[in-house]
């Protein structure tokens, strides 16, 4: 089965007040760290928007395809739509991920893909803090439902819609992301 990754990196980080994609953790920007991990799962499409040039510069030298979402301010769903349209036509699934989840690594992404290949589940989602969320892998059969999500919504709505379609992969600490100055202080 062929899987490609949609890395959502277009947001303006309004709660943080600076682009979280460019924050450094252990010497590497969050966007580069996420893209490097994503490359283990398949071809990677990085959706850019706010601060496009600065964030794209962080990805130089990586075998990723950057695409622009001019409507990034509408919300995560708009970037998801752009990313899905940029995927290779022959993929069986799309692994959707963000760049600010500090516990996501190549090993976890490989486990999502392996679970998808083994179970053929429509959705393989990360499970953390009593919820299911991204990174999550969606079968091609669900691409129309992802495309139909409102521009302001992320993939979590689709994950929650029909729990019987979802297989979980545990991601301890998956809820640890970077949205505020307090979250930022954990990085240093």
C-alpha positions in Angstrom: 0.0 0.0 0.0 1.2 3.5 -0.9 0.9 6.2 1.7 1.8 9.9 1.3 2.1 12.5 4.1 0.3 15.9 4.3 2.2 18.1 6.7 0.1 21.1 7.7 2.5 24.0 8.3 0.5 27.0 7.0 -1.0 28.5 10.1 -0.2 31.9 11.5 0.3 30.8 15.2 -2.0 33.6 16.4 -2.1 32.2 20.0 1.7 32.1 20.2 2.4 35.4 18.5 5.2 34.0 16.4 5.4 31.2 13.8 5.6 28.0 15.7 6.9 26.2 12.6 10.2 28.2 13.0 10.6 27.5 16.7 13.7 25.4 17.5 13.6 22.2 19.6 16.9 20.4 20.2 18.5 22.6 17.6 16.0 22.0 14.8 13.0 24.0 13.7 9.7 22.3 14.4 8.7 22.2 10.7 12.0 20.6 9.7 11.8 18.1 12.5 8.3 17.1 11.5 9.3 16.8 7.8 12.3 14.7 8.5 10.2 12.3 10.5 7.5 12.3 7.8 9.9 11.2 5.1 10.0 7.7 6.7 6.3 7.2 5.8 6.3 8.1 2.1 6.3 11.1 -0.2 5.7 14.3 1.8 3.6 17.4 0.8 4.1 20.4 3.1 1.3 22.9 3.0 2.6 26.5 3.5 0.8 29.8 4.0 1.8 32.3 6.6 5.5 33.2 6.5 5.8 30.9 3.4 9.4 31.9 2.4 10.8 31.6 5.9 9.3 28.2 6.5 10.2 26.8 3.1 13.8 27.9 3.7 13.8 25.5 6.8 13.0 22.6 4.4 15.8 23.1 2.0 17.7 20.0 1.1 14.7 17.7 2.1 12.9 15.7 -0.5 9.5 17.3 0.2 7.1 19.1 -2.1 5.9 22.4 -0.8 2.5 23.8 -1.9 1.0 27.1 -1.1 -2.4 27.6 0.5 -3.3 31.3 -0.2 -6.4 30.8 2.0 -4.5 29.5 5.0 -6.2 32.1 7.3 -9.6 30.3 6.8 -8.4 27.4 8.9 -6.8 24.0 9.0 -9.4 22.4 6.7 -8.4 24.7 3.9 -4.8 23.5 4.1 -5.9 19.9 4.3 -7.8 20.4 1.1 -4.8 21.9 -0.7 -2.6 19.1 0.6 -4.9 16.3 -0.6 -5.1 17.8 -4.0 -1.3 17.8 -4.2 -0.8 14.1 -3.4 0.4 11.7 -6.0 -2.7 10.1 -7.8 -1.9 6.5 -6.9 -1.7 6.8 -3.1 -3.9 4.4 -1.0 -3.9 6.7 2.0 -2.9 10.1 3.4 -1.1 10.5 6.7 -2.1 14.0 8.0 0.2 15.5 10.6 1.1 18.8 12.2 4.5 20.2 13.1 4.0 21.1 16.7 3.4 17.7 18.4 6.7 17.1 20.2 6.1 13.4 20.8 5.6 12.5 17.1 8.6 10.8 15.7 9.5 8.5 12.7 8.8 5.4 14.8 5.2 6.5 15.6 4.6 7.4 11.9 5.9 4.0 10.8 3.5 2.3 13.3 0.6 4.2 11.9 1.5 3.1 8.4 2.1 -0.5 9.5 -1.3 -0.6 11.2 -3.0 0.7 8.1 -1.3 -1.9 6.0 -2.2 -4.7 8.4 -5.8 -3.7 9.2 -6.9 -1.8 6.0 -8.9 0.4 8.4 -10.4 3.5 6.9 -8.7 5.6 9.6 -5.7 4.9 11.8 -5.5 7.6 14.4 -3.2 8.5 17.2 -4.7 8.0 20.7 -3.7 10.3 23.5 -5.2 12.0 26.6 -8.5 10.2 26.1 -9.0 11.3 22.5 -8.2 10.3 18.9 -6.4 12.7 16.7 -3.6 13.5 14.4 -1.2 12.3 13.2 -3.8 10.1 11.5 -3.9 8.1 8.3 -6.9 8.2 6.1 -7.8 5.7 3.4 -8.3 7.1 -0.1 -11.9 6.1 0.2 -12.3 8.9 2.8 -10.7 11.7 0.7 -14.1 13.0 -0.4 -15.2 13.3 3.2 -11.9 15.1 4.0 -12.5 17.4 1.1 -16.0 18.1 2.3 -14.9 19.3 5.8 -15.4 23.1 6.3 -12.2 25.2 5.8 -12.2 26.0 9.5 -12.2 22.4 10.6 -9.4 19.9 11.0 -9.5 16.2 10.5 -10.6 15.4 14.1 -14.2 15.9 13.1 -14.0 13.1 10.6 -12.1 10.9 13.1 -15.0 11.4 15.6 -17.8 10.9 13.1 -17.9 7.1 13.1 -15.7 5.5 15.8 -16.2 2.0 14.2 -14.0 3.1 11.3 -11.0 4.0 13.5 -8.1 1.9 14.7 -5.9 3.5 17.3 -2.2 3.7 17.8 -1.2 4.9 21.2 0.9 8.1 21.3 1.8 8.9 24.9 2.1 12.6 25.3 0.5 13.3 22.0 -1.5 16.2 23.4 1.8 18.1 24.1 1.8 20.7 21.4 3.0 24.3 21.1 0.2 26.9 21.2 1.1 29.3 23.9 4.2 31.0 25.5 4.0 28.4 28.3 4.2 25.6 25.8 7.1 27.4 24.2 9.0 27.4 27.6 9.0 23.6 27.6 11.1 23.7 24.4 14.0 25.5 25.9 
